[in-house]
Every structure is written in C-alpha cells, then in structure tokens.
C-alpha cells in the first residue's frame, strides 16, 4: 500500500462515519488518500475530520472560491490508482448507473480511468429493491467491483443486509488487491463480437440473430484482469464503458476482416466470437430494389474466412475460435480447430435449451489443440467469460 493513491468518495449515508476509521487505516499503511464528499455526506461527518485524517483537503465543489478556482475532477481521476466509493448510497448508485453527473463525485467517477470499487450502504428494503439490484448489476457490468454490504442491525432499527462493510474488511480487500498482479496485466487481447450485416440495397441486408453478448462479456472479463482489449463489434445494442476496452464498430464481414487484420499483429490473444456472414451479395444495389417480380434471386459470393486468415498469419498469438453447430458437433468443431490453426475452439449448440443467440446463458465445450475436451454446464455468459479467462491463462502460463 505504500505510495498507492487512493481516492475515497463519500456519499450521504449514516455509514459515512466509518470513513474516518477507513481513512486512518489507509494512511497508516502508507497510502496517499484524497477524499471527495457529496453535500449530503457532510450531514453525517465533517470535511474537517476527514481532511485531518487524510492530510489532504477534502473536495466537494466544482468551484472552490469566489475567485473561480476550479476543482479538476479529471486530474483526480487520473491521479488515483483506485477509486473507492464508500459508502455508496442508493441515490449515488442510481446516478452512477445512469450517467447522471450533478456533483463532483459523479463527475470524477465518469472520468476515472482507474479501477472503481463501490461499497453500498442503505436500509435492507432499499437494498432489496429491484432498482438497486438493477443498478448494482449495471455497475458490475461496467467493470466496477462491488463490495457487498453486511447483515446486522441497521440505523432504522431493523435487522438485515445493508450495513456498510466494516473498515477493516474494506481495507483488507484493498490491501490484498494491491498485492495481486492481474492475470493479463500488460497483455493485448483482440475480440470480435456480434453479427455482420451484408447489404443487399440501402434498406435490406443479410444478417443473423447474434446479440454480441458473449463477445462483450469476454471483453469485460479480460479487461478486469488487466488486459488492454480491442473489441471489434458488428451491429449490436450493447456497449461498454470499461476504460481498458477500445470498441471498434463495423457493419460488414469485409470491414471486420480489415480491422481484425490491422489489430492482430500486436495482439497476444485473439478471440473470434463474432457470427460473421459466410456469404455476401455479389452486387449491392445503390437504390432500394422495388418489388416487381414473383421471384427474385440474389447471387451470393463467399466472404473471406477471418479466422482462417488469422490462423495463417499467426506467429505467437493464442488464437481462439467459436463454432456454432447443429449436427456432428464435436467432429465439426475439431475439424475447424485443425483447419484454421487454432489453439482453442469453443463449441456451442442450438440444440441445448438456454444456449445460442440472444440468451444471457450458454452451454459450451472447450477443445484445445491436443484434443483435450472440457464441457461446461449451462451458465451465464459472464461466468463462461470468466472461466475462459482462467482457462486461457492456465494454457498460456503452463
């Protein structure tokens, strides 16, 4: 912890009194601590207390004086090695999840490039409310780490889950995190996601039902383990705000090929999870095709096989492909693994309920180049992504 820069955000909760002890623990461990408070937080603990303990002025306003001295929230976000928001009230959680930026703490959160940890604190019914659950899930999907509140007696007099985790617990979690080196720190990962749309005319296209959920989950999982991620996404409703993920939006298979070839040489790991069109119209009409004949034919030509192209160009990259099969699944996946010079193939099937396009869950089988087969049960795509991170780590570092 010595020399680490910890930015502590304090929002309006009775649990704000615990930040005095937490600040003292960080300072005694040798960390540099700067604190941002919301106006409502000042109701529960004074800025003077926290300024004295942190040995730094407490920030809470965009403009500090009549002379117009500006508090640089961007500089605060860049300074920090870790931004810890504790306590995080239900109000602050909701604003963070929805991009509302009406105070210094929230402005700093939106511009921070460091890992962000969130420690909620509120009464048990507020914590159990569906909106709070949704907001916490959104923040976790953004790549933030959630420190679960603890059960016990609450300020209302009720008993249940909602207490801010004790300062000693939070301190130990942070200390342990600083001791660990993320699994993929310094590694560059290339990931493709979603479908491609192959234009027939300016209105119509050939596409598929891929949502991109698996690729986006993989990008978040690798970024959370320290990787620099380039995510090439076809048309998708999904997005990510993770600071370690660079998203490149494309539409067609040809555009995805160009971007993949551009980023592949600098990648350490490449995971091609996109559902790329196998065929594209030979001719793309420049104007909308009018309905006139009972029958209409479109001549299709093969698109370039992106995975095979990268397999031929591979030097020291760990290359992963996905195979969606409906028959002879294992046999076809193994053929694809060998024909395209892959290190690992992820097989999934439309024959399993809850698996395939559009679902939040999937059921996959992993096959490596030595034909070792690992079957995973039906689980969330986020869990599969985390499993793949660990699986690939064990193969690379074996």
N, C-alpha and C positions, 0 to 999 in steps of 0.2 A: 504493500500500500504506500510505501514511502515515495513521495513525489507524484503520486497519482492525482489527477484533477477531477474532483467530484462536484458536480453541480446538483444541488438539492433544491427541488421545487416543493413548496409547502402550500397546500390549498386549504380551504375553510372547513375544518373538521375539529371536533373536540380533541381528536387524537394528535393534533398539532403539538401538544405539549411534549410528546415523546421525541420530537425532533431535537430538543435540547440535548438529551442523552445520546441520540444518534450522532449528532454533530460532534460532540465531545469524543465519542469513540473513534470517529474518522480522524480527527485532529491528533489524538494521542497516538494513532497508528502511523502518523507521518504524512497523511494525505492533505492536499490543498482543497479547502472547501469554500465554495461560493454559494450563496443562497438567494433564491427568488421566492417572494411571497405574493400571494394574491391579497387583495384588500380585505377579504373576509377572513383570511388566515390571521390577520393582525388582531382580530377579536379574541383569539384563543392563546396567542403567545406574542410577545412584543418583538419587533425587529431588533431592539437594543440587546435583548437576551441572546439572540442568535448571532448578531454581529460580534458580540463579546466572545462567544464561544468559538466562532469560526475564524476570528481575527481578520474578517473582511466585511466591508459594508454590505448590508442587505439591500437587494434591488427589488423594486415593486412597481416602478413607474417608468413610462417611456421617456418622459421629460422630467429631469430631476430638479430644476430650478427655474426661477423667473427669467434667467438669462438664456434659457433654452438649451441647457446641457442634456445631450441625448444619451440614453442608455442603449448601448449597441447590443441588441439581442442576438444578432448574427455572430458577433465576436464571442459572446457567452457560449453559444452552441458549438463553435469551433474550438474553444478553449478546453471543453470538457472531454475527459476520457470516458465518463459515464454520467448520464443524466438520470437521477433518481427522483421520482415524484412520489413523495410520502409525507403526509397522507394524500391520497388522491380521492377527492370527494366524488359523489355521483354526478354532480354538476360538471366538474372538471373532466371526468371520464367522457361524459356525453359530448362536450365541446371538442375534446381531443379526437374522438372517433368521427366527428362530422366536420372537422376542419374549421371550426369556429375560432376566431383569433381576436378576442376582445380584451386581452390583458398581456402583460409582459411574459408571464409563464408560458402561455399558449403560443405566443409569437416565437419564443425561444424553442419550444418543442417542435414547431413546424419547420424550423430552420436547422435543427440539430443534426449533425452527421454521425454522432457517436451512438452507441447502444443506449436505448431508453428503457428504464425499469419503472414499473408502476406498482405501487402498493396501495390498494383500495382500503378505505375505512368509511363505514357508514352503519346504520342500524340494519338488523337482519332482514326486515321486509324490503328495504331499499336494495340491499344486496341481492335478494332473491328475485327482484322484479325482472321480467323478461327484457326490458330495455337495458338494464345494467348488464345482464348476461350477453345481450347482443353487442353492446359497446365494448365489453371486455374481449369478446371473440374478434371483433373488428380490429382492436388494438393489437391483439396477439397475431392476427393475420398480417398486420403491417410490419411485424418483426419485433414488436416490443415484448419484453419479458414481464409477466405478471407475478407478483409476489402475493400469494393467496392470503386473505385475511384469516384470523384465527377465531375459533369459537370461544365463548365466555360471556361474562356479564358485560352488558353494553350501557352506554350513558343513559338510555331510556329506562333502564331497569330490567329490560328483557334479557333473556339468555339465548345465545345463538351465534351464528357466524357473521362476522362483520368487523371485529376488532382489528385495528392495525397490528400487523406482526410486530413483535417486541423488538426494540432497538438492537438488542444483542443478536437476535435471529437475522435481521436485515444486514447488520454489519458482517456477520459470518458468511452470509451468502455472497456479499460483495467481495470480501477478502478472498474467498475460495475462487470466485470468478477471475479475479486478477492473477491468481496463481496459475490458472489454466491457459494453455495456448489453444485457440480454436483449431479444430481438426484440419481445416483447409485454409488456414491463415497464409496469405501470400500466393494462393493458387488462383488461376483464372479458369472459369467454367463457362462454357458455351451451351446454351439450352434453347431448343426450339419448342414452340407450343402452338396449339390451336389448329384450325383448318387453313387451307388456302382456297381462294375463290378464283376460278378461271373464267374470265369474261367471255360471254357469247356476243353480247352487244352492250351498250352503255347501261342497260337496265337489268339484264339477266346474267346469271353465272352458273357454273357447275361447282358445287361445294359438298361439304359433308357436315355431320352433326357434332364435330368435336367442339368442346367448350373452351379448351385450353387449361382446365383446372389442374391437370396433372403437371403440366409444364410450369405453371405459376407456383404450385406447391413445391416443386423441386427447386425453383429459383430461390424461394424464401428459405428453404431448408439449408441450401448451400451457403447463402449469404449469412445466415445466422451462425454458421460455423466458420466465418472469417473469409470466405471466398469473394473474389470480385467476379460478378456474374454479368454476362451479356445474354439477355433474353430476347430472342427473335420470335415475335408473336404474329401469327396471322390474325384475321378479323376475330375479335373476342370482346366480350363485355367486361372482362377482368382487367384489373390494374394493380400495381404495387407501388408503394411509396418508400420501399426499403432503400436506404442511401447507398448500399453496395450493389444494387441492381440497375443496370442500364438497359432500358427497354427499347427495342427497335421494332417499329410497326411496319409490317409488309402486307401485301394482299395476295399476290400470285406465287406459284411454285418457283417461277424464274427469279422473282425478287428474293425469295427465301434462299435460293441457291446462291445468288450473288453475295448476300450478307453472310451466309454460312462460310463460304469460301474466303471471304475477307477476314473474318474473325478466327477461323480455325487455326491458322498457323501460330497464333500467340496463346492458344488455349492449352491448358494442361489436361482438362477433361471436357468432353463434348457429349451431350445427351440429346439425341434427336427424338423428342417425344411428340412432335407435330404430326398431324394427319395430313400429309401432303398429297395433293391430287396426282394420280398416276397418268392422267390424260388431260389435255387442254385442247380447245378448238384450234384447228389449223388457221382459220381466218376469224378475226374478231371484227364484227360489223361496227362501223363508226356511227351508224344511226340505229335506232330501235327497229328491230325486224317486225314487219307488220304481219298480222295473222291473215293468211290468204288461202293457203292450201290445206287439205285434209291431213296430209302427211308432210313432215318436214325433217330433213336429215342434216345432221351436223357431222362433218368429218373431224375426227379427233386424232391427235398425234401424241406420242408418249412424252411425258416430261422427263427431264434429266433426274436420275436417281441420286438425290442429295447424299444419302447415307453411303451408297457405294462410291460416289465421288470422293467423299472424305476418307473412306477406307483405303482408297488407292493413294491418297496424299498423306496418310498418317505417318508420322515419324515416331514421336514418343508420347503421343496423346493416348489417353484412355477413352475409347470410343464406345458409346452405349446406344443401342437402337431399341425401338419398340416394335412389337409385332402384334397386330390385332387379327386373330384368326377365328374362323367358324368351323373348320374341319381339319383333320390331321394336324392338330395344333402344334404339338411338340415337334413332330417331324418337320413341319414347315418352318418353325422358328429356328431349329438347329441349322437347316439349310441356309436360311437368311444370315445367321450368325457367321457361318464359314464363308459364304459367297461374298459378303461385304466387309470381311476382315475386321469384325467387331471383337471387343474384349468382353462384352456382356450384352445379352438381349433380354428385354423384359416382355414376357408373353402375357397378353390378356385376351379374354374371350368374350364374345357376345352371348355365349351360351349360359353364363352364370348370372343369376338374378342379382341386381345391385352393382353390376360391373359394366364397364363400357362408357359410351359417350353420355355426357350430361349429368351423371351421378356424382355425388360427393364421395362415394366409396368406390373401391375397386378390389379385384382379386387377381393377383399376378403370380407368375412363376419366373424366377430368375435362372438364367442358364449362362454359365461362363464358358470361355473358350476351351476349357478342359472338360466340358460337358458335365460339370457339377450342377445339379439341379436343386433349387431351393423354392419350395412352394410357400406362399404367404396366404393366410386366411383373409376373408373379406374384412376390410378395414377402411378407415378414411384415407383419402388421397394424401392428406398431410402426414399421416402415420407411415404410409408407404414411402413418401418422400424422405422422411427421417430415417427409415430403415435403409433406403438406398444410399443415403449419405454414409452411414456406418458400414454398409456392405462394401461400397467402393473404397472407403478408407482402408478397410482391412485388406483388400486386394492390392491396393497401391503400395501400402506400407509392409506387405508381407515379406 
